[in-house]
């Protein structure tokens, strides 16, 4: 950990303590001025006694935060993880105070005679602590912009395009990195790394070649460990699938079992419940847009407003709905362009941006079939609003792999059957990646989706949905038209 990074971690401790104290004071005065709402104050509230006891409780809360790892933070902080940690830490602290409140009479009557103060301090504590940490984050990013405290990163590039998105991310200083070198792995890589280390131009190695040989990976790991450097890597498809494992002994022989997915059993029930709640809420919230978009689509070009077509799903095909973004006579389907549209589509395969004629699916830059309104709807993802109905019906999920056209599915279904072990999703990890990397390689899309399947959790779905909605509303839209 760099000195600047350590300094900001140390600053987090007094910042949290101050914010917790401010939360307590705010709750204290709020209680004094909310008699008509909360009820009469039964005991004499003295700010001095309250503060003295609060100061005694603060080290316990800070210790809880430390145990939860909230002071082991890298330069590029994970907001969702930090936020959940603050909620958990505050909740544990609330439990400790409640135990004292209910089982210690003296503590109850002389220090915290108000349940409202305790609960309000918990709520204000979460808000105030996150506010304080956001201030530190902004200060740290200002330091990063000045080139102070940056991690010097060396990227070992792959033969494919994995390193492209990685470079785009790490070249933004706000993440706390400076790309010191990009090296294609060869026999001279280790001497080159040694040279960079001697010049103090390396803090971390990122191995971005998913197909690098096992022995070469071991050499890189050994070098990083011997120099005390951080090491991370992009996994191949098999390594992605090793995340959910259990070990057991069979007649004394250790066996590692690859578990299917956390989505089995109750996980499936929880995911379906989330889908119903969120899709229904989205349908209600976006209902005013339905009529507006329908009118605009109709005025822009003749034809049906909603485009319906078959898509490959979990175990069966289903009718997939979206707002029509192509000219009706160029849209595939018997109810649309029919044979004429199929002929145009076959011609477009020759200029496919995702692997040419042999690519897994069709992706065309500046697709001539797309209408003017269609381009806008695709960039803003407003064309996907009708998919919420697919989710509510149970054909799709709010989060999952992208739903592809049937003839495209046939190109890769046998090779990647794992993709069809769960329902396709309106949002997902690969969909988020494509917002910043429109020509995301298909192998990378597969790897991201398999990682999601193997590591699913309800909290992961919530984070993906939150990030997706944030990017859709406030994110920078892609420049390329697809």
C-alpha positions as CSV (number, residue, x, y, z in Angstrom):
1,X,0.0,0.0,0.0
2,X,1.4,3.4,-1.0
3,X,2.0,6.1,1.6
4,X,-0.7,8.4,0.2
5,X,-3.2,5.5,0.2
6,X,-2.3,4.6,3.8
7,X,-2.8,8.3,4.7
8,X,-6.3,8.4,3.3
9,X,-7.1,5.1,5.1
10,X,-5.9,6.6,8.4
11,X,-7.9,9.7,7.7
12,X,-11.0,7.6,7.4
13,X,-10.8,6.7,11.1
14,X,-11.2,10.2,12.6
15,X,-13.6,11.1,9.7
16,X,-15.9,8.2,10.6
17,X,-15.7,9.1,14.3
18,X,-16.5,12.8,13.7
19,X,-19.4,11.9,11.4
20,X,-20.8,9.4,13.9
21,X,-20.6,12.1,16.6
22,X,-22.4,14.6,14.4
23,X,-25.1,12.0,13.6
24,X,-25.6,11.6,17.4
25,X,-25.8,15.3,18.0
26,X,-28.2,15.8,15.1
27,X,-30.4,13.0,16.5
28,X,-30.2,14.5,20.0
29,X,-31.4,17.9,18.9
30,X,-34.0,16.4,16.6
31,X,-35.5,14.6,19.5
32,X,-35.7,17.8,21.5
33,X,-37.6,19.6,18.8
34,X,-40.0,16.7,17.8
35,X,-42.0,16.3,21.0
36,X,-45.3,16.8,19.1
37,X,-44.3,14.0,16.6
38,X,-42.4,11.5,18.8
39,X,-44.0,12.2,22.1
40,X,-43.0,13.8,25.5
41,X,-39.5,13.4,26.8
42,X,-39.7,11.2,29.9
43,X,-36.2,11.8,31.2
44,X,-33.9,14.8,31.5
45,X,-31.8,15.0,28.3
46,X,-28.4,16.4,29.0
47,X,-26.1,17.0,25.9
48,X,-22.9,16.8,28.0
49,X,-23.7,13.3,29.4
50,X,-24.9,12.2,26.0
51,X,-21.6,13.3,24.4
52,X,-19.4,11.7,27.1
53,X,-21.1,8.3,26.6
54,X,-21.2,8.7,22.8
55,X,-17.4,9.2,22.9
56,X,-17.0,6.0,24.9
57,X,-19.1,4.1,22.3
58,X,-17.2,5.5,19.3
59,X,-14.1,3.3,19.7
60,X,-16.3,0.2,19.7
61,X,-18.0,1.3,16.4
62,X,-14.6,2.2,14.8
63,X,-13.3,-1.3,15.9
64,X,-16.4,-2.9,14.2
65,X,-15.7,-1.0,11.0
66,X,-12.0,-2.1,11.2
67,X,-13.1,-5.8,11.6
68,X,-15.4,-5.4,8.5
69,X,-12.4,-4.2,6.5
70,X,-13.6,-0.6,6.0
71,X,-10.1,0.7,6.6
72,X,-8.4,-1.7,4.1
73,X,-9.3,0.5,1.1
74,X,-7.6,0.8,-2.2
75,X,-7.3,4.0,-4.2
76,X,-10.2,2.9,-6.5
77,X,-12.8,2.3,-3.9
78,X,-15.9,0.1,-4.5
79,X,-18.8,2.3,-3.5
80,X,-21.3,-0.5,-3.3
81,X,-19.1,-2.6,-1.1
82,X,-18.2,0.4,1.1
83,X,-21.8,1.4,1.5
84,X,-22.9,-2.1,2.4
85,X,-20.1,-2.3,4.9
86,X,-21.1,1.0,6.5
87,X,-24.7,-0.3,6.8
88,X,-23.6,-3.6,8.4
89,X,-21.2,-1.8,10.8
90,X,-23.7,0.7,11.9
91,X,-26.3,-2.1,12.4
92,X,-23.9,-4.1,14.5
93,X,-23.2,-1.0,16.5
94,X,-26.9,-0.4,16.9
95,X,-27.3,-3.9,18.2
96,X,-24.6,-3.3,20.8
97,X,-26.2,-0.1,22.0
98,X,-29.6,-1.8,22.1
99,X,-28.2,-4.6,24.3
100,X,-26.9,-2.0,26.7
101,X,-30.1,0.0,26.5
102,X,-32.3,-3.0,27.5
103,X,-30.1,-4.8,29.9
104,X,-28.4,-2.0,31.8
105,X,-30.8,0.1,33.8
106,X,-28.3,2.9,34.6
107,X,-27.2,3.1,30.9
108,X,-30.9,3.2,29.9
109,X,-32.1,6.0,32.1
110,X,-29.1,8.3,32.4
111,X,-27.5,8.1,29.0
112,X,-29.9,7.0,26.3
113,X,-33.4,7.4,27.6
114,X,-34.7,7.8,24.1
115,X,-35.1,4.9,21.6
116,X,-35.7,7.6,18.9
117,X,-32.2,9.0,19.5
118,X,-30.6,5.5,19.0
119,X,-32.5,4.7,15.8
120,X,-32.1,8.2,14.4
121,X,-28.3,8.1,15.1
122,X,-28.2,4.8,13.2
123,X,-29.9,6.4,10.2
124,X,-28.0,9.6,10.3
125,X,-24.8,7.7,10.9
126,X,-25.0,5.9,7.6
127,X,-25.7,9.1,5.7
128,X,-23.1,11.2,7.5
129,X,-20.3,8.5,7.3
130,X,-20.9,8.1,3.5
131,X,-20.9,11.8,3.1
132,X,-17.5,12.0,4.9
133,X,-16.1,9.2,2.9
134,X,-17.3,10.9,-0.3
135,X,-15.4,14.0,0.7
136,X,-12.3,12.0,1.2
137,X,-12.8,10.2,-2.1
138,X,-13.1,13.6,-3.9
139,X,-9.9,14.8,-2.1
140,X,-8.1,11.6,-3.1
141,X,-9.2,11.9,-6.7
142,X,-7.9,15.5,-6.7
143,X,-4.6,14.1,-5.6
144,X,-4.8,11.5,-8.4
145,X,-5.5,14.2,-10.9
146,X,-2.2,15.9,-9.8
147,X,-0.4,12.6,-10.3
148,X,0.0,12.0,-6.6
149,X,-0.4,8.5,-5.0
150,X,-1.1,6.7,-8.3
151,X,-0.4,3.0,-8.5
152,X,2.1,2.3,-11.3
153,X,0.5,-0.6,-13.3
154,X,2.1,-2.9,-15.8
155,X,-0.3,-4.6,-18.2
156,X,0.7,-7.9,-19.7
157,X,-1.4,-7.8,-22.9
158,X,-3.3,-10.7,-24.5
159,X,-3.4,-11.8,-28.1
160,X,-7.1,-10.9,-28.1
161,X,-8.9,-7.7,-27.1
162,X,-9.2,-8.3,-23.3
163,X,-6.6,-5.6,-22.6
164,X,-8.4,-3.0,-24.6
165,X,-11.2,-2.3,-22.1
166,X,-8.7,-2.7,-19.2
167,X,-6.5,0.1,-20.7
168,X,-9.4,2.4,-21.2
169,X,-10.3,2.0,-17.5
170,X,-6.9,2.3,-16.0
171,X,-5.9,5.3,-18.1
172,X,-8.4,7.4,-16.2
173,X,-6.5,8.7,-13.2
174,X,-9.6,8.8,-11.1
175,X,-9.2,5.0,-10.6
176,X,-5.9,5.6,-8.9
177,X,-3.6,4.0,-11.6
178,X,-1.0,5.1,-14.1
179,X,-0.2,2.6,-16.8
180,X,3.6,2.5,-16.6
181,X,4.1,-0.1,-19.4
182,X,2.2,-2.5,-21.7
183,X,4.1,-5.6,-22.5
184,X,3.3,-8.5,-24.8
185,X,4.5,-11.6,-23.0
186,X,7.7,-13.1,-24.4
187,X,11.0,-14.5,-23.2
188,X,12.2,-11.0,-22.4
189,X,9.2,-10.1,-20.2
190,X,10.7,-11.0,-16.9
191,X,14.0,-9.0,-17.5
192,X,11.8,-6.1,-18.6
193,X,9.8,-6.3,-15.4
194,X,13.0,-6.5,-13.4
195,X,14.2,-3.3,-15.1
196,X,10.9,-1.5,-14.3
197,X,11.2,-2.7,-10.7
198,X,14.7,-1.4,-10.3
199,X,13.6,2.0,-11.7
200,X,10.6,2.0,-9.2
201,X,8.2,2.1,-12.2
202,X,6.0,-0.8,-11.1
203,X,3.6,-1.3,-8.1
204,X,1.3,-3.8,-9.6
205,X,1.1,-6.4,-12.5
206,X,-2.1,-7.1,-14.4
207,X,-1.9,-10.2,-16.6
208,X,-4.6,-9.6,-19.2
209,X,-3.9,-12.6,-21.5
210,X,-6.5,-15.2,-20.6
211,X,-4.8,-17.8,-22.8
212,X,-1.3,-17.5,-21.3
213,X,0.3,-20.8,-20.5
214,X,0.2,-22.1,-17.0
215,X,4.0,-22.2,-16.5
216,X,4.3,-18.6,-17.8
217,X,1.6,-17.5,-15.3
218,X,3.5,-19.1,-12.5
219,X,6.7,-17.2,-13.5
220,X,4.8,-13.9,-13.3
221,X,3.2,-14.8,-10.0
222,X,6.6,-15.8,-8.6
223,X,8.2,-12.6,-9.7
224,X,5.4,-10.5,-8.2
225,X,5.6,-12.3,-4.9
226,X,9.4,-12.0,-4.7
227,X,9.2,-8.3,-5.3
228,X,6.1,-7.7,-3.0
229,X,4.0,-6.5,-5.9
230,X,0.2,-6.9,-6.3
231,X,-0.8,-9.3,-9.0
232,X,-4.1,-9.8,-10.8
233,X,-5.2,-11.6,-13.9
234,X,-8.0,-12.1,-16.4
235,X,-9.2,-15.7,-16.0
236,X,-10.0,-18.1,-18.8
237,X,-13.4,-19.8,-19.1
238,X,-12.4,-22.7,-16.9
239,X,-10.9,-20.6,-14.2
240,X,-14.1,-18.5,-14.1
241,X,-16.1,-21.7,-13.5
242,X,-13.9,-22.7,-10.5
243,X,-15.3,-19.9,-8.2
244,X,-18.1,-22.0,-6.6
245,X,-16.5,-25.1,-5.2
246,X,-16.8,-27.4,-2.2
247,X,-14.2,-29.9,-1.0
248,X,-14.8,-33.3,0.7
249,X,-12.9,-36.5,1.4
250,X,-13.8,-39.8,-0.4
251,X,-12.1,-42.7,1.4
252,X,-9.3,-40.4,2.3
253,X,-8.9,-38.9,-1.2
254,X,-9.5,-35.1,-1.3
255,X,-12.1,-34.2,-4.0
256,X,-13.0,-30.7,-5.3
257,X,-16.6,-30.5,-6.6
258,X,-17.7,-27.7,-8.9
259,X,-21.1,-26.6,-7.7
260,X,-23.7,-25.7,-10.3
261,X,-24.7,-22.2,-9.4
262,X,-26.0,-20.3,-6.3
263,X,-29.1,-19.8,-8.4
264,X,-30.3,-23.3,-7.5
265,X,-33.0,-23.7,-4.9
266,X,-33.9,-20.6,-2.9
267,X,-31.7,-18.5,-5.0
268,X,-34.0,-19.0,-7.9
269,X,-37.0,-18.1,-5.8
270,X,-35.3,-14.9,-4.5
271,X,-34.3,-13.9,-8.0
272,X,-37.8,-14.4,-9.4
273,X,-39.3,-12.3,-6.5
274,X,-36.9,-9.5,-7.3
275,X,-37.8,-9.7,-11.0
276,X,-41.5,-9.4,-10.3
277,X,-41.1,-6.4,-8.0
278,X,-38.6,-4.5,-10.1
279,X,-40.2,-5.2,-13.5
280,X,-43.6,-4.2,-12.2
281,X,-42.2,-1.0,-10.8
282,X,-40.4,-0.3,-14.1
283,X,-43.6,-0.9,-16.1
284,X,-45.5,1.6,-13.9
285,X,-42.7,4.2,-13.9
286,X,-42.2,4.0,-17.7
287,X,-45.8,3.8,-18.7
288,X,-46.0,7.6,-19.6
289,X,-43.2,7.0,-22.1
290,X,-45.1,4.2,-23.9
291,X,-47.5,6.4,-25.6
292,X,-44.9,9.1,-26.4
293,X,-42.4,6.6,-27.9
294,X,-45.2,4.8,-29.8
295,X,-46.3,8.1,-31.5
296,X,-42.7,9.0,-32.4
297,X,-41.9,5.5,-33.8
298,X,-45.1,5.6,-35.9
299,X,-44.5,9.1,-37.2
300,X,-40.9,8.3,-38.1
301,X,-41.7,5.2,-40.3
302,X,-44.7,3.1,-41.1
303,X,-45.2,-0.2,-39.5
304,X,-45.9,-1.8,-36.1
305,X,-44.7,0.0,-33.0
306,X,-43.7,-3.1,-31.1
307,X,-41.3,-5.5,-32.7
308,X,-41.9,-9.1,-31.6
309,X,-39.5,-12.0,-32.5
310,X,-38.3,-15.3,-31.1
311,X,-35.3,-15.4,-28.9
312,X,-33.4,-18.2,-27.3
313,X,-34.2,-18.7,-23.6
314,X,-33.7,-21.1,-20.8
315,X,-34.7,-24.4,-22.2
316,X,-37.2,-22.9,-24.7
317,X,-37.6,-20.1,-27.1
318,X,-39.9,-17.2,-26.3
319,X,-41.5,-14.1,-27.9
320,X,-39.3,-11.1,-27.3
321,X,-40.7,-7.6,-27.3
322,X,-39.1,-4.2,-27.9
323,X,-39.9,-0.9,-29.6
324,X,-39.3,-1.2,-33.4
325,X,-36.0,0.5,-34.2
326,X,-35.7,-0.7,-37.9
327,X,-37.7,0.1,-41.0
328,X,-40.6,-2.4,-41.0
329,X,-39.7,-3.8,-44.4
330,X,-36.2,-4.5,-43.3
331,X,-37.1,-6.1,-40.0
332,X,-36.8,-9.9,-40.0
333,X,-40.0,-11.8,-39.5
334,X,-43.1,-12.9,-41.4
335,X,-45.1,-10.0,-39.9
336,X,-42.5,-7.5,-41.0
337,X,-40.1,-7.6,-44.0
338,X,-40.2,-11.4,-44.6
339,X,-37.8,-12.6,-47.4
340,X,-36.7,-9.1,-48.4
341,X,-35.4,-8.5,-44.8
342,X,-33.8,-11.9,-44.7
343,X,-31.9,-11.2,-47.9
344,X,-30.6,-7.8,-46.6
345,X,-29.6,-9.5,-43.3
346,X,-27.6,-12.2,-45.1
347,X,-25.7,-9.4,-47.1
348,X,-24.9,-7.6,-43.8
349,X,-23.2,-10.7,-42.4
350,X,-20.4,-10.0,-44.9
351,X,-19.6,-6.7,-43.1
352,X,-20.3,-8.0,-39.6
353,X,-18.4,-6.0,-37.0
354,X,-18.3,-9.0,-34.6
355,X,-16.2,-11.6,-36.5
356,X,-17.4,-11.3,-40.1
357,X,-19.5,-14.1,-41.6
358,X,-18.3,-16.6,-39.1
359,X,-19.0,-14.4,-36.1
360,X,-21.4,-15.6,-33.4
361,X,-23.9,-12.9,-33.9
362,X,-24.6,-9.9,-36.2
363,X,-23.4,-6.4,-35.1
364,X,-23.3,-3.7,-37.7
365,X,-21.9,-0.2,-37.2
366,X,-24.3,2.4,-38.6
367,X,-26.8,-0.3,-39.6
368,X,-28.7,1.0,-42.7
369,X,-31.9,-0.7,-41.4
370,X,-32.1,1.4,-38.3
371,X,-34.4,4.5,-38.4
372,X,-33.5,7.9,-37.2
373,X,-35.7,7.5,-34.1
374,X,-34.3,3.9,-33.8
375,X,-30.8,5.2,-33.4
376,X,-31.8,7.4,-30.5
377,X,-33.9,4.6,-28.8
378,X,-30.9,2.2,-29.1
379,X,-28.4,4.6,-27.6
380,X,-30.7,5.5,-24.7
381,X,-31.9,1.8,-24.4
382,X,-35.5,3.1,-24.4
383,X,-36.3,0.5,-27.1
384,X,-35.9,-2.2,-24.4
385,X,-38.8,-0.9,-22.2
386,X,-41.2,-3.6,-23.4
387,X,-38.8,-6.2,-22.1
388,X,-40.0,-5.5,-18.6
389,X,-43.2,-7.3,-19.7
390,X,-41.0,-10.3,-20.7
391,X,-39.5,-10.2,-17.3
392,X,-42.9,-10.0,-15.5
393,X,-44.1,-13.0,-17.6
394,X,-41.1,-15.0,-16.6
395,X,-39.5,-15.4,-20.0
396,X,-36.6,-13.2,-19.0
397,X,-34.9,-11.9,-15.8
398,X,-34.0,-8.3,-14.9
399,X,-30.3,-9.5,-14.8
400,X,-28.8,-12.1,-17.0
401,X,-27.0,-12.8,-20.4
402,X,-28.2,-10.9,-23.4
403,X,-31.0,-12.5,-25.4
404,X,-29.9,-13.3,-29.0
405,X,-31.7,-14.1,-32.2
406,X,-32.4,-17.8,-32.9
407,X,-30.2,-18.2,-35.9
408,X,-27.3,-16.6,-34.0
409,X,-28.0,-18.8,-31.0
410,X,-27.5,-21.9,-33.2
411,X,-23.9,-20.7,-33.9
412,X,-22.7,-20.9,-30.3
413,X,-25.3,-22.8,-28.3
414,X,-23.5,-26.2,-28.5
415,X,-20.2,-24.5,-27.6
416,X,-21.5,-22.5,-24.7
417,X,-24.6,-24.3,-23.3
418,X,-23.8,-22.8,-19.9
419,X,-25.2,-19.5,-21.2
420,X,-28.7,-21.1,-21.4
421,X,-28.7,-22.5,-17.9
422,X,-30.4,-19.3,-16.7
423,X,-32.9,-16.9,-18.2
424,X,-31.6,-14.1,-20.5
425,X,-31.7,-10.6,-18.9
426,X,-32.6,-7.1,-19.8
427,X,-29.5,-5.9,-17.9
428,X,-26.3,-7.8,-17.1
429,X,-22.5,-7.6,-16.6
430,X,-21.8,-7.8,-20.3
431,X,-24.5,-5.2,-21.1
432,X,-22.8,-2.8,-18.7
433,X,-19.4,-3.5,-20.3
434,X,-20.8,-2.8,-23.7
435,X,-21.9,0.7,-22.7
436,X,-18.2,1.7,-22.5
437,X,-16.9,-1.0,-24.9
438,X,-19.5,-1.3,-27.8
439,X,-17.4,-3.8,-29.8
440,X,-16.9,-6.1,-26.7
441,X,-15.4,-9.4,-28.0
442,X,-17.7,-12.3,-27.8
443,X,-15.3,-14.5,-25.8
444,X,-15.2,-11.6,-23.2
445,X,-19.0,-11.5,-23.2
446,X,-19.2,-15.2,-22.5
447,X,-16.6,-15.0,-19.7
448,X,-18.5,-12.1,-18.0
449,X,-21.8,-14.0,-18.2
450,X,-20.3,-17.2,-16.9
451,X,-18.7,-15.3,-14.0
452,X,-22.1,-13.9,-13.2
453,X,-23.8,-17.4,-13.3
454,X,-21.1,-18.9,-11.0
455,X,-21.0,-16.0,-8.5
456,X,-24.7,-15.0,-8.4
457,X,-26.2,-13.4,-5.3
458,X,-29.2,-11.3,-4.7
459,X,-26.9,-8.4,-3.7
460,X,-25.0,-8.8,-7.0
461,X,-28.3,-8.4,-8.9
462,X,-29.1,-5.3,-6.9
463,X,-25.7,-3.8,-7.6
464,X,-25.9,-4.6,-11.4
465,X,-29.4,-3.0,-11.6
466,X,-28.3,0.1,-9.6
467,X,-25.2,0.6,-11.8
468,X,-27.3,-0.1,-15.0
469,X,-29.9,2.5,-14.2
470,X,-27.2,5.0,-13.1
471,X,-25.3,4.6,-16.4
472,X,-28.5,4.8,-18.4
473,X,-29.6,8.0,-16.7
474,X,-26.3,9.8,-16.2
475,X,-23.6,7.8,-18.1
476,X,-21.9,9.0,-21.3
477,X,-23.7,7.5,-24.3
478,X,-21.6,5.5,-26.9
479,X,-20.5,7.5,-29.9
480,X,-20.8,4.6,-32.3
481,X,-24.2,3.6,-33.7
482,X,-24.9,-0.2,-33.4
